[in-house]
Amino acid sequence: MTDPSWEALSQQAVAAAGAVYFLAMLSHLVEWSLLRKVPASAEVARVSAGAGGDLALDEPGSSGTDETHERRVLMAGRLGLLLTWLGAGVHLVALASRGMAADPNRVPWGNMYEFTLSGTFVVAALYLATRRRFALGWMAPIVVSTVLVLLMVAEIWLYAPVSPLTEALNSPWLVIHVVSAVIATGAFTLGGITSVLYLLKERATAKHPERTTGYLARVPAPAVLDRVSYRMHAFGFPVWTFAVLITGPIWAHEAWASYWNWDPKEVWAFITWVVYAAYLHARSTAGFKGRNAAIIALIGLATLWFNFIGINFFSSSSQHSYADASSAVASPLD
């Protein structure tokens, strides 16, 4: 295949992945809509928060609903999961073909558009990899919606044609640095989603402690959400530390002969590191849990995504201007 053919395949795969994610989102919304008629019994809550990770019902008919209705719920949930897996697979094809479209072939992390494609893929992949381990079936509609929205943002505002890597980016540190940054971004995003759900669940529980129907009734207890959020952030933080404080400075020194340049992206990456360090330190030393911890986690998430996207639109002095799709200058990522 020629380079233009690979690029066309990448664009088609992105569009196809978006369509499949959209169908997955609809399937999960149908699932949760149907679940509004099914009380979240103690057994359902136990199973949905257990090791299996899938939303589950009691024995057909035991919750007061008919067997046909419960089968529709299960079918919608399984279809949504299948479509999410399919969407992630097509998403991976889009990334691989994007790299193959360049001459010479390269990793698909040369600009902000490609980084956003990679980051959204990691969010979906991490969710699928951990949904059974941490019982994250309840997170499905929000994860799929988040990935879909970010893909739309990338296509509408961040798209850039395939081009060769500039000299500064053409380094082995591109792979090491960006892989760690993307993985940490995916983990922090999932942790942030869980923190949002924690705040919503806590508020709903306080106002309607006896409610047994609806989406939030099937989201795990606030203590479970708090624990899942902590685990996601505890995983992402050392990876982010490796990306920001180790590989980033090494690559900067290789490209610019300086480990630190007070570039806006470097500063905001460090601010993100400080916020998450404060979050984890407070939890481990002062028992800082619950609402306050969730708020700090969301502040960290805001600084994270502002660093990756916002800096490109609000700063004209960043040496990391490669990330702006309209810029022709390239520099290492932090």
N, C-alpha and C positions, 0 to 999 in steps of 0.2 A: 504493500500500500504506500501511496505517496504521502508526504507531510500534510498537504491540504485534505487528503482523505481522512487521515487520523484526526485532524482538527475538527472536521465535519462530524466524524463519529463521536468525538468528545461532546460536541454541542448537542447532538441528537441524544446521547446517553444522559446528559444533564437534564434535558427536557423530559426524557422517559422516566428518569429517577424522580423528578418532581411530580409527574403524573401518578406514578405508583405510590409515592409518599402521600399524595392527596387522597388516593383511594384508601390507603391504610388509615389515614386520619378519619375519613368518613366511616370506615368499618368500626373503628374504636368509638366514634361518637354514637353510632347506632347501638353498639354494645352497651355503652353507659346510659343511653336513653332507655333501652329496654330494662336495664337494671334498676331504673327509678321505680319500677313496679314491684321489685323484689326486695323485701326487707333484708338488711344486712344483719343476719343472725349471728350469734356468737360463734357458731361453727364456721360460717362464711368468713368472718373476720379472722378467725384462727388460721384457716387454710390459706387465705389470700395474703396473710402476713408471714406465712411459714416458709419452709425451705423450697417448696415447689415453685413459687414465684408467679403462678398463674392465678387469675381470678377464678374462684370456684363457687359452686352452689352446693347446697345440701342435696340429699337424695331427692330425685324428681318428685315435686309435689309436696315436700316436707315443709316448705316455707309459705305455703298457702297459694302458690301460683301453679298454673297448669304446666304439664310436662313439655308441651310444644313451645311455650314461651321460654322456658329455661333452655331448651335446645337451641332456640334462636340466639339467645345470649351467648352460649358457648360457641356457636358457629361464627357469629360476628367477631368474637374475640380471637378465635383461631385464624380467621381470614385476615384480620388486622395484623396479627403477628407474622403470618406468611407473607403478606404484602410488604411489611417492614423489612423482612429478610431479603425479599426480591429487590426492593428499592435500594437497600444497602449494596447488594451485588451489582446492580446497574450503576450505582454511584461510583463504585470501585472501578468499573470499566471506564467511566468518564475520566477519572483521575489518570489511569494508566494510559489511555489513548491521548490525553493531553500531553503527557511527557513524551510519548512517541512522536507527537506532531512536531516537536522541535528538532532542529538540525544544528548540532548533534543532539541525539536523544538525551533527555535529562529528567530529573525529578520534577514533579509538577508543583513547585513552590517558588516560582520566579516573580510573582506579583501578588497583590492583595486578593485578586479574584481567585487565583489558584490556592492561596492559603485558606480562603473562606471555604472553597470546595473541600479541602482536606480537613479543616476543622469540623465542618458539619458531618463529614463521613465518620470522623472519630467519635463524635457525640452519638451517632446512631450505632456504631460498632461497639462502643463501650456499654451502651444501654443493653444491646443484645447479648453481650458477653457476661454481663453481671445481673441480668434480670432474674435468673433463677437463683443465683448465689445470694442476692440481697432481696429477693421477692419484690421486684419492681414492676410487676404487671400493671399496677395502678398508675404508673407514670407514663404509660404508652401514648395516650392522646396528646399530652403536653410535649413529650420528646419529639414525636413525629411532626407536630405543628411547628415547633421551634426550628427543626431542621428545614422544613419546607419554607418557612418565612425567610430564613437566612439564605437559602438557595435563591429565592426570588430577589432578595437584596443584591446578591452577587451578580445575578444575570442582568438586573436593571441598571445598577449604579457602578458596579466594579469591574465589569467585563473588559478584558484587554486581549488583543490578538496574541497568538503564540509568537514568541521571539526567543532568540538565544540568550543564555545567561550572560550578563556583563562580567567583566573581569573580577570585580569584587565578590560577586555571588558564585563564581565558578570555583568552588572550594569544597573539599570533603566536609568542612564544618557546616555547610549548608544542610546536609543530611542529618548530622548529629544534632545540631542546634534546633532545626525546625521540627524534627520528629519529636524531640522532648517537649518543645513549646506546644505543639499541636496536641499531644497526649495530655499534657497538664490542662490545656484549655478545655478539652473534652470533659475531663474529670471535674474541673471547677464549674463548668456549665451544668452538669448533672447535679452537683452539690448545690448550686444556686437554685435550680428548679425545685429540689427537695426542700430548701429553706423557704421558698415562697409557699409551697404546700403546707409546710409546718405552720407558718403564720396564719394561713387561711383555715387550717384544721383547728388550731388553737382557738381562733375567734369563733368558728362555727360551734365548737364543743361548748364554749362558754355561754353562747346564746341559746343553743338548742341541744342540751346534753342528751336528750332522749330520742333525737332524730335517728331513724334507721333506714332511710332511703336517700337516694341521690349520690352524686360522685364523692363528696367529702365523707359520707358515711362509710364508704368502702376504702378510703385512704387509711393507712395504718394510724395507730395512736400517735400523738405528738412525740412521745418518748422514742418511738420507733423511727419516725422521720428524723428526729434530732440525731439519732445514732447513725442512720444511713448517710446523712449529710456530713457528719464528722468523718466517717470512713472515706467518703469520696474526697474530701479536702485533705485528709491525712495521706491519701495516696498521691494526689496531685501536687502537694507542696514540695516534696523532695525532688520531683521531676522538674517542677518549675524552677527550683533553686539551681538544679543542674543546668537548665537552659539559660537562666538570667545571670547567674553569678559565676558560672564556670565556662561553659562553651561560648556564650555571648562575648565576654571580654577577650577570650583567646582569639576568636574570629575577628573582633574589632582590632586587636593588635596586629593581626596578620594583614588586615585590609588597610588600616589607617595608621599603623605604628603607634597606637595608643589604646590602652585597655579601657579607658573611660573618657567620654567626650562631652558629657552633660547634654547629650542629644535628647529632645523631648521624648522619644520612644524609650530610650534607656532610662530616663527619669521615671516615666510612668510605669515601666516594667518593674522598677525597684519599688515604687509606691505600692503596686499590686503585691509584691513580695512582702513588704512590711505589713500590709493589712492582713494577709493570710497568716503571717507569722504571729501577729497579735492575736488572731482568732484561735490558732492552735495553742499558743502559750497560755492564753487566758483559760482555755478549757482544761489544760493539763495541770495548771497550778492553782487556779482559784475556783474550779468547778463551774466555770462560766458556761452555762448551757441555756437551752431554750430560746426565748424570744430575742434576747440581746445578742446571743451568738448568731442567730439567723440573720439579724440586721447587719452585723459586721460582715458575714459571708456575702450578703448581697452588695454591700459597699465594695468588697473585693471584686465581685463579678462585674460591677459597673466600671471600675478602673481597668479591669482586664480588657473588656470589649471596647472601651474608649481608647485604650492604648492601640489596639489592633486596627480599628476603623476610624474612630473620631480624630485621632492625631493627623490622619491624612487629609482631613477636610478643614481643620482648624489651625494647623501649623504649616508655615512656609519655610521654616528654618531647619527641618529635620533632615539629617543625612540619610535617613531611612526612607527617602522619598520613592524608592522602588515600589513601595506598597501602594502608592497612588497610581491608579490605572492610567491617569493622564500624564504621568511623568516619564521622562526618558532617562532619568538618573537612577542608578541602582546602588544599593548599599546593603550590608548584612542586616539580618532581622534580629530584633530584641523584643 
